[in-house]
Amino acid sequence: MPPKILIVEDTESLALMYQSYLIPTGVETRIAYNGEQAVVALQEFEPDLVILDVMLPDMNGLDILSSLDPDSAPQVIVLTGHATKEMAIKAIKLGASDFLEKPIEADRFRITVNNALKLKDLKQTVKSYQTTYENGKYYDLIGSSSEMQSVYQIIKSASASKATVFITGESGTGKELCARAVHLASPRANKPFVALNCAAIPKDLIESEIFGHLKGAFTGAIANREGAAGQADGGTLFLDELCEMDINLQSKLLRFIQTGCYQQVGSEKEVKVDVRFVCATNRDPLLEVQEGRFREDLYYRLHVIPIALPPLNQRGKDVIEIADALFKKISKEEGRTYKGMSEGVKNLFLSYAWPGNVRQLENTIRNILVLHDEDYIEASMIPALPNAQGQTHTATAAISTVNSESMATKSLVTPTTESAPVMSEVVTAFSQADIEPLWLVEKRYIEQAIDACDNNIPKAAALLDVSPSTIYRKIKSWEEMQVS
């Protein structure tokens, strides 16, 4: 599509002259002879560039310029026969890309227009880059880690192609978000993205879900129904948990992928569509082939551009970026206020293995926001987190166990120069003389935790499951006790 230029000039002879200057450039032009016509043309014509005269019969051209939305406005070149330094500065401040004083030579006019259009292209490129990469974000995928940067690069490189993308990764790693990013980065972005979870559909209905059916094709088919394949025509069809598909249906899917043609259930008529395939599984597809649960020819047909999504515990500080984005998103959904996370929360999120990946992190964050109304997230708000074996795990419990064992060893085993200690010689008696004030025991334990965290009090507080302010208050109280 050629660039569209709106010429706003009340003198007809000048407007037609400017239009003639632009004929050799191949652009599409429209003329508005006053401010009212210009406002209408801005809405209807949607120009890439506006040549704007300042002195119009019904309004000042700078008023039109100031009314434009900076985020979506076209480039503007301001024209005037009565130029002043102040007017030029004002026009530039209002967003004009250039300022020309009448009369204007044809070459100078064309060069200025060409430069303004190049500037618009540059702004669009920068905006697109910011939309997809800013703050470690690529469409709906979040993370600045090198692992995710590699994923982004594969998606970007494959975006213009129709080649099938095969996504693998553990449950909860964001395979559907990755598939959607493949779609949004492609020329099909404005066409349908249809997602189908093969594991969530009963075996006897999945063929109908993919290809559709005619009325009466089977019991319960009370009307014609277009399947996912037809809905995705011109766009992208995402088949999630593909390895769950019945092996008898895989042959029909293979033919559909090879030819682009399929038959609805109950029909003998072939339907041809233009679909890009993206599929995903949380299983090892080659192992499924070896075990006879997945067709080898289908695997090689689909496994053209593989993308392996890393588990969350291999993505480093991505967990903090994702958590922050989720806190912002879910706080809006739940009507909460979110201002940030403490260092203790960040340390806990970084130290936990997240066996359920991003989905588990999202559920944890929703739990925190639903059960706590504070706008700043502290470590004490984090619920107990299960490990991969389903056992409850907290960082606090882990450090408590380690310190308890260490303290027990120190108190029960006393090495001497005469003999090395052995477990059979350990004395476990506890008398009244061993009893200490509770605050002193607490003080010693907290100080050990702080030492173990290299004097990082927020980190120690997170592991002790208290807020840093609690520790600071206790330190202050101990100092006061020593003074008194």
C-alpha positions as CSV (number, residue, x, y, z in Angstrom):
1,M,0.0,0.0,0.0
2,P,1.4,3.4,-1.0
3,P,1.7,6.0,1.8
4,K,-1.3,8.3,2.3
5,I,-0.8,12.0,2.5
6,L,-3.4,14.6,3.6
7,I,-2.8,18.2,2.3
8,V,-4.6,20.8,4.4
9,E,-4.4,24.1,2.5
10,D,-7.1,26.7,2.1
11,T,-5.7,28.2,-1.2
12,E,-6.8,25.8,-3.9
13,S,-3.9,26.7,-6.3
14,L,-1.3,25.9,-3.7
15,A,-3.0,22.7,-2.6
16,L,-3.1,21.4,-6.2
17,M,0.5,22.5,-6.7
18,Y,1.6,20.5,-3.6
19,Q,-0.4,17.6,-4.9
20,S,1.4,17.8,-8.3
21,Y,4.8,17.8,-6.5
22,L,4.0,14.4,-5.1
23,I,2.7,12.7,-8.2
24,P,6.2,11.3,-9.2
25,T,6.5,9.7,-5.7
26,G,3.5,7.4,-6.2
27,V,1.8,8.4,-2.9
28,E,-2.0,8.6,-2.4
29,T,-3.2,12.2,-1.6
30,R,-6.3,13.9,-0.5
31,I,-7.0,17.7,0.0
32,A,-8.8,19.4,2.8
33,Y,-9.5,23.2,2.3
34,N,-10.3,24.0,5.9
35,G,-10.0,22.8,9.4
36,E,-13.4,21.1,9.5
37,Q,-12.6,19.0,6.3
38,A,-9.2,18.2,7.8
39,V,-10.7,16.8,11.0
40,V,-13.1,14.6,9.0
41,A,-10.3,13.4,6.6
42,L,-8.1,12.5,9.6
43,Q,-10.8,10.0,10.7
44,E,-11.8,8.7,7.3
45,F,-8.6,8.8,5.3
46,E,-6.2,7.8,8.1
47,P,-3.2,9.5,6.5
48,D,0.4,8.5,7.2
49,L,1.5,12.2,6.8
50,V,-0.3,15.5,7.0
51,I,0.9,18.7,5.2
52,L,-0.8,21.3,7.5
53,D,-1.2,25.0,6.8
54,V,-1.3,27.1,9.9
55,M,-3.7,29.9,8.7
56,L,-7.0,28.2,7.9
57,P,-10.3,30.1,7.4
58,D,-12.1,28.4,10.3
59,M,-9.3,27.5,12.8
60,N,-5.6,27.6,13.5
61,G,-3.7,24.6,12.1
62,L,-1.7,24.3,15.3
63,D,-5.0,23.6,17.2
64,I,-5.5,20.6,14.9
65,L,-1.9,19.5,15.6
66,S,-2.4,19.7,19.3
67,S,-5.5,17.6,19.2
68,L,-3.8,14.6,17.7
69,D,-3.1,11.5,19.8
70,P,0.8,11.3,20.1
71,D,0.6,7.4,20.2
72,S,-1.3,7.1,16.9
73,A,-0.9,10.4,15.1
74,P,0.4,10.7,11.6
75,Q,3.6,12.6,10.8
76,V,2.9,16.3,10.4
77,I,4.7,18.9,8.3
78,V,3.6,22.5,9.2
79,L,3.4,25.1,6.4
80,T,3.0,28.9,6.9
81,G,3.6,32.1,5.0
82,H,4.3,34.0,8.2
83,A,7.0,32.0,9.9
84,T,8.4,33.1,13.2
85,K,10.9,31.4,15.5
86,E,8.3,31.1,18.2
87,M,5.8,29.5,15.9
88,A,8.3,26.9,14.6
89,I,9.3,25.9,18.2
90,K,5.7,25.6,19.2
91,A,4.9,23.4,16.2
92,I,7.8,21.1,16.9
93,K,6.8,20.9,20.6
94,L,3.3,19.9,19.5
95,G,4.7,17.0,17.6
96,A,5.4,18.3,14.0
97,S,8.3,16.5,12.3
98,D,9.2,19.5,10.2
99,F,8.3,23.1,9.5
100,L,8.3,24.8,6.0
101,E,7.9,28.4,5.1
102,K,6.1,29.4,1.9
103,P,6.9,29.5,-1.0
104,I,8.3,26.0,-1.2
105,E,10.4,24.6,-4.1
106,A,9.3,21.2,-5.4
107,D,12.6,19.4,-4.6
108,R,12.7,20.7,-1.1
109,F,9.0,19.8,-0.6
110,R,9.6,16.2,-1.8
111,I,12.7,15.7,0.3
112,T,10.9,16.9,3.4
113,V,8.0,14.6,2.7
114,N,10.3,11.6,2.1
115,N,12.2,12.3,5.3
116,A,8.9,12.5,7.3
117,L,7.7,9.2,5.9
118,K,11.0,7.5,6.8
119,L,10.7,8.9,10.3
120,K,7.3,7.3,10.6
121,D,8.6,3.9,9.5
122,L,11.4,4.2,12.0
123,K,8.9,5.1,14.8
124,Q,6.8,2.1,13.9
125,T,9.8,-0.2,13.9
126,V,10.8,1.1,17.4
127,K,7.2,0.7,18.7
128,S,7.1,-2.8,17.3
129,Y,10.4,-3.6,19.0
130,Q,9.2,-2.2,22.3
131,T,6.0,-4.1,22.1
132,T,7.7,-7.4,21.6
133,Y,11.0,-7.1,23.5
134,E,10.7,-4.3,26.1
135,N,11.4,-5.4,29.7
136,G,12.2,-9.0,28.7
137,K,8.8,-9.5,27.1
138,Y,8.0,-11.1,23.7
139,Y,4.2,-10.8,23.1
140,D,2.7,-12.6,26.2
141,L,6.0,-14.5,27.0
142,I,8.0,-12.9,29.8
143,G,11.7,-13.4,30.7
144,S,15.1,-11.9,30.0
145,S,17.1,-15.1,30.5
146,S,19.3,-16.4,27.7
147,E,17.1,-19.5,27.5
148,M,14.1,-17.4,26.7
149,Q,16.0,-15.1,24.4
150,S,16.8,-18.2,22.3
151,V,13.1,-19.1,22.2
152,Y,12.2,-15.5,21.0
153,Q,14.8,-15.7,18.3
154,I,13.5,-19.0,17.0
155,I,9.9,-17.6,16.9
156,K,11.1,-14.4,15.1
157,S,13.1,-16.4,12.5
158,A,10.2,-18.8,11.9
159,S,7.5,-16.1,11.9
160,A,7.3,-15.5,8.1
161,S,7.2,-19.2,7.3
162,K,4.3,-21.6,7.2
163,A,6.5,-24.4,8.6
164,T,5.0,-26.4,11.5
165,V,6.3,-25.5,14.9
166,F,6.6,-28.3,17.5
167,I,6.7,-27.1,21.1
168,T,7.9,-29.3,24.0
169,G,8.1,-28.6,27.7
170,E,6.8,-29.5,31.1
171,S,3.3,-28.7,32.1
172,G,2.8,-25.1,33.1
173,T,5.8,-23.7,31.1
174,G,3.6,-21.6,28.8
175,K,3.3,-23.7,25.6
176,E,0.1,-22.1,24.6
177,L,1.5,-18.6,25.1
178,C,4.5,-19.7,22.9
179,A,2.1,-20.9,20.2
180,R,0.2,-17.6,20.4
181,A,3.5,-15.7,20.0
182,V,4.3,-17.8,16.9
183,H,0.9,-16.7,15.5
184,L,1.2,-13.0,16.5
185,A,4.7,-12.7,15.0
186,S,3.5,-14.2,11.7
187,P,1.7,-12.6,8.7
188,R,-1.4,-14.5,10.0
189,A,-1.6,-12.3,13.1
190,N,-4.9,-10.8,12.0
191,K,-6.5,-14.2,11.2
192,P,-7.9,-16.7,13.7
193,F,-5.8,-18.5,16.3
194,V,-7.7,-21.7,17.3
195,A,-6.4,-23.8,20.2
196,L,-7.5,-27.4,20.8
197,N,-6.4,-29.4,23.8
198,C,-6.3,-33.1,22.6
199,A,-6.2,-34.4,26.2
200,A,-9.4,-32.6,27.3
201,I,-11.6,-34.0,24.6
202,P,-13.1,-37.6,24.8
203,K,-11.7,-40.0,22.3
204,D,-14.9,-40.4,20.4
205,L,-15.4,-36.7,19.9
206,I,-12.0,-35.4,19.0
207,E,-12.4,-36.1,15.3
208,S,-15.5,-34.0,15.3
209,E,-13.8,-31.2,17.3
210,I,-11.0,-31.0,14.7
211,F,-12.9,-31.5,11.5
212,G,-16.5,-30.7,12.4
213,H,-19.6,-32.8,11.5
214,L,-22.9,-32.8,9.7
215,K,-26.2,-33.0,11.3
216,G,-27.1,-36.6,12.2
217,A,-23.6,-37.9,11.7
218,F,-23.8,-39.5,15.1
219,T,-26.0,-39.5,18.2
220,G,-26.2,-36.0,19.6
221,A,-25.2,-34.3,16.3
222,I,-28.3,-32.1,16.1
223,A,-26.8,-29.5,13.8
224,N,-24.0,-29.0,11.4
225,R,-20.8,-27.9,13.2
226,E,-17.6,-26.4,11.8
227,G,-14.5,-27.9,13.5
228,A,-11.3,-26.2,14.6
229,A,-9.7,-26.8,11.1
230,G,-12.4,-24.8,9.4
231,Q,-12.4,-22.1,12.1
232,A,-8.6,-21.6,11.7
233,D,-8.7,-21.1,7.9
234,G,-6.2,-18.5,7.0
235,G,-4.8,-18.5,10.5
236,T,-3.1,-20.9,13.0
237,L,-4.3,-24.2,14.4
238,F,-2.7,-25.1,17.8
239,L,-3.0,-28.7,18.8
240,D,-2.0,-28.9,22.5
241,E,-1.1,-32.2,24.2
242,L,-0.8,-33.8,20.7
243,C,0.6,-37.1,22.0
244,E,-2.7,-37.8,23.8
245,M,-4.4,-38.1,20.4
246,D,-5.8,-41.6,19.5
247,I,-3.4,-43.3,17.1
248,N,-6.2,-44.2,14.7
249,L,-7.0,-40.5,14.3
250,Q,-3.4,-39.6,13.7
251,S,-3.5,-41.0,10.1
252,K,-6.3,-38.5,9.2
253,L,-4.4,-35.7,10.8
254,L,-1.3,-36.6,8.8
255,R,-3.3,-36.5,5.5
256,F,-4.8,-33.2,6.5
257,I,-1.4,-31.7,7.2
258,Q,0.0,-33.1,3.9
259,T,-2.9,-31.9,1.7
260,G,-4.7,-29.2,3.6
261,C,-7.9,-31.2,2.9
262,Y,-10.2,-32.9,5.3
263,Q,-13.7,-34.3,5.5
264,Q,-16.3,-33.5,8.1
265,V,-17.7,-36.4,10.1
266,G,-20.7,-37.7,8.1
267,S,-19.6,-36.0,4.9
268,E,-18.0,-37.3,1.7
269,K,-17.1,-33.8,0.5
270,E,-13.5,-32.6,0.9
271,V,-12.9,-29.2,2.4
272,K,-9.6,-27.4,1.6
273,V,-8.2,-24.8,4.0
274,D,-5.0,-22.7,4.5
275,V,-3.8,-23.5,8.0
276,R,-0.5,-23.2,9.8
277,F,0.0,-25.9,12.4
278,V,1.6,-25.4,15.8
279,C,1.5,-28.4,18.2
280,A,2.8,-29.0,21.7
281,T,3.3,-31.9,24.2
282,N,4.7,-32.3,27.7
283,R,5.9,-35.8,26.8
284,D,9.0,-36.9,25.0
285,P,7.6,-37.3,21.4
286,L,10.4,-39.6,20.3
287,L,9.8,-41.9,23.3
288,E,6.1,-42.0,22.3
289,V,7.1,-43.0,18.8
290,Q,9.3,-45.8,20.1
291,E,6.5,-47.0,22.4
292,G,4.1,-47.1,19.4
293,R,1.8,-44.5,20.7
294,F,2.6,-41.9,18.1
295,R,3.1,-42.3,14.4
296,E,6.7,-41.9,13.2
297,D,5.6,-40.3,9.9
298,L,3.4,-37.8,11.7
299,Y,6.2,-36.9,14.1
300,Y,8.6,-36.1,11.3
301,R,5.9,-34.2,9.4
302,L,5.3,-32.0,12.4
303,H,8.8,-31.8,13.9
304,V,10.0,-29.1,11.5
305,I,10.8,-26.2,13.8
306,P,11.2,-27.5,17.4
307,I,11.0,-25.2,20.4
308,A,11.9,-26.5,23.8
309,L,10.5,-24.4,26.6
310,P,12.8,-24.6,29.7
311,P,11.3,-25.3,33.2
312,L,10.9,-22.2,35.4
313,N,13.7,-23.4,37.8
314,Q,16.2,-23.1,34.8
315,R,15.3,-19.6,33.9
316,G,17.1,-17.7,36.8
317,K,15.6,-14.3,37.6
318,D,12.8,-14.7,35.0
319,V,10.7,-15.9,38.0
320,I,10.9,-12.4,39.5
321,E,9.9,-10.7,36.2
322,I,7.0,-13.2,35.7
323,A,5.9,-12.9,39.3
324,D,5.8,-9.1,39.1
325,A,3.8,-9.2,35.9
326,L,1.4,-11.7,37.5
327,F,1.0,-9.6,40.6
328,K,0.1,-6.6,38.5
329,K,-2.4,-8.6,36.3
330,I,-4.1,-10.6,39.1
331,S,-4.3,-7.6,41.5
332,K,-6.4,-5.8,38.9
333,E,-8.6,-8.9,38.5
334,E,-9.1,-9.2,42.2
335,G,-9.5,-5.5,42.9
336,R,-6.3,-5.3,45.0
337,T,-3.5,-2.8,45.1
338,Y,0.0,-4.0,44.4
339,K,3.1,-1.9,44.9
340,G,5.9,-4.4,45.0
341,M,7.6,-7.5,46.6
342,S,10.1,-7.5,49.4
343,E,13.6,-8.9,48.9
344,G,12.5,-11.8,51.1
345,V,9.8,-12.8,48.7
346,K,12.2,-12.5,45.7
347,N,14.7,-14.7,47.5
348,L,12.1,-17.3,48.3
349,F,10.8,-17.3,44.7
350,L,14.3,-17.7,43.4
351,S,15.2,-20.6,45.8
352,Y,12.1,-22.7,45.3
353,A,12.1,-25.3,42.5
354,W,8.6,-24.6,41.1
355,P,7.7,-28.2,40.0
356,G,4.4,-26.8,38.6
357,N,6.3,-24.1,36.7
358,V,4.6,-20.8,35.8
359,R,1.1,-22.2,36.4
360,Q,2.0,-23.0,40.0
361,L,3.6,-19.6,40.4
362,E,0.4,-18.0,39.1
363,N,-1.8,-20.0,41.5
364,T,0.5,-19.0,44.4
365,I,0.3,-15.4,43.6
366,R,-3.5,-15.5,43.3
367,N,-3.6,-17.2,46.8
368,I,-1.5,-14.4,48.2
369,L,-3.6,-11.6,46.7
370,V,-6.9,-13.2,47.7
371,L,-5.9,-13.9,51.3
372,H,-4.0,-10.7,52.0
373,D,-5.1,-7.1,51.5
374,E,-1.7,-5.5,51.9
375,D,-0.3,-3.6,48.9
376,Y,3.3,-4.7,49.6
377,I,4.1,-8.5,49.5
378,E,6.1,-9.9,52.4
379,A,7.5,-13.4,52.8
380,S,5.1,-14.2,55.6
381,M,2.2,-14.1,53.1
382,I,3.6,-16.9,50.9
383,P,1.7,-20.2,51.5
384,A,3.4,-23.5,52.1
385,L,4.7,-24.8,48.8
386,P,4.8,-28.5,47.8
387,N,7.8,-30.1,46.3
388,A,7.8,-32.4,43.3
389,Q,6.9,-35.3,45.6
390,G,3.8,-33.5,46.9
391,Q,5.4,-32.9,50.3
392,T,4.9,-29.5,51.9
393,H,8.1,-27.4,51.6
394,T,9.0,-24.0,53.0
395,A,12.4,-22.4,53.0
396,T,11.8,-21.6,56.7
397,A,11.4,-25.3,57.5
398,A,14.6,-26.2,55.6
399,I,16.8,-23.7,57.4
400,S,15.2,-24.6,60.7
401,T,16.1,-28.2,60.2
402,V,19.7,-27.4,59.2
403,N,20.2,-25.0,62.2
404,S,18.5,-27.4,64.7
405,E,20.8,-30.2,63.6
406,S,23.8,-27.9,63.8
407,M,22.8,-26.6,67.3
408,A,22.2,-30.1,68.5
409,T,25.5,-31.3,67.3
410,K,27.3,-28.4,69.0
411,S,25.6,-28.9,72.3
412,L,25.7,-32.7,72.4
413,V,29.2,-33.4,71.0
414,T,32.1,-31.8,72.9
415,P,35.4,-32.8,71.4
416,T,38.4,-33.2,73.7
417,T,42.1,-33.6,73.2
418,E,42.0,-37.1,74.8
419,S,39.5,-38.8,72.5
420,A,37.5,-38.1,69.4
421,P,33.7,-37.9,69.9
422,V,31.6,-40.7,68.7
423,M,27.7,-40.9,68.6
424,S,27.6,-43.6,71.3
425,E,29.3,-41.2,73.8
426,V,26.9,-38.3,73.3
427,V,25.2,-37.2,76.5
428,T,21.6,-36.1,76.0
429,A,20.6,-35.1,79.6
430,F,19.0,-31.7,80.0
431,S,18.8,-30.1,83.4
432,Q,17.4,-26.9,84.9
433,A,20.9,-25.4,84.6
434,D,20.6,-25.7,80.8
435,I,17.5,-23.5,80.7
436,E,18.0,-20.1,79.2
437,P,15.6,-17.1,78.9
438,L,13.5,-17.5,75.7
439,W,14.5,-14.2,74.3
440,L,18.2,-15.1,74.5
441,V,17.6,-18.4,72.7
442,E,15.7,-16.5,70.0
443,K,18.4,-13.9,69.8
444,R,21.1,-16.5,69.2
445,Y,19.0,-18.3,66.6
446,I,18.2,-15.2,64.7
447,E,21.9,-14.1,64.8
448,Q,22.9,-17.5,63.4
449,A,20.3,-17.1,60.6
450,I,21.7,-13.6,59.8
451,D,25.3,-14.9,59.8
452,A,24.2,-17.8,57.5
453,C,22.8,-15.2,55.0
454,D,26.0,-13.1,55.0
455,N,24.4,-10.4,57.1
456,N,21.5,-10.0,54.6
457,I,18.7,-9.3,57.1
458,P,15.8,-9.3,54.5
459,K,17.0,-12.7,53.2
460,A,17.3,-14.0,56.8
461,A,13.8,-12.7,57.5
462,A,12.4,-14.4,54.5
463,L,13.9,-17.7,55.5
464,L,12.6,-17.2,59.1
465,D,9.2,-16.4,57.7
466,V,9.0,-13.0,59.4
467,S,9.2,-9.5,58.0
468,P,12.5,-7.6,58.1
469,S,11.0,-5.0,60.3
470,T,10.4,-7.7,63.0
471,I,14.1,-8.5,63.1
472,Y,15.1,-4.8,63.2
473,R,12.7,-4.2,66.1
474,K,14.2,-7.2,68.0
475,I,17.8,-6.1,67.4
476,K,16.8,-2.7,68.8
477,S,15.2,-4.3,71.9
478,W,18.3,-6.4,72.5
479,E,20.5,-3.3,72.3
480,E,18.2,-1.6,74.8
481,M,18.5,-4.6,77.2
482,Q,22.3,-4.4,77.0
483,V,22.3,-0.7,77.8
484,S,20.0,-1.1,80.7
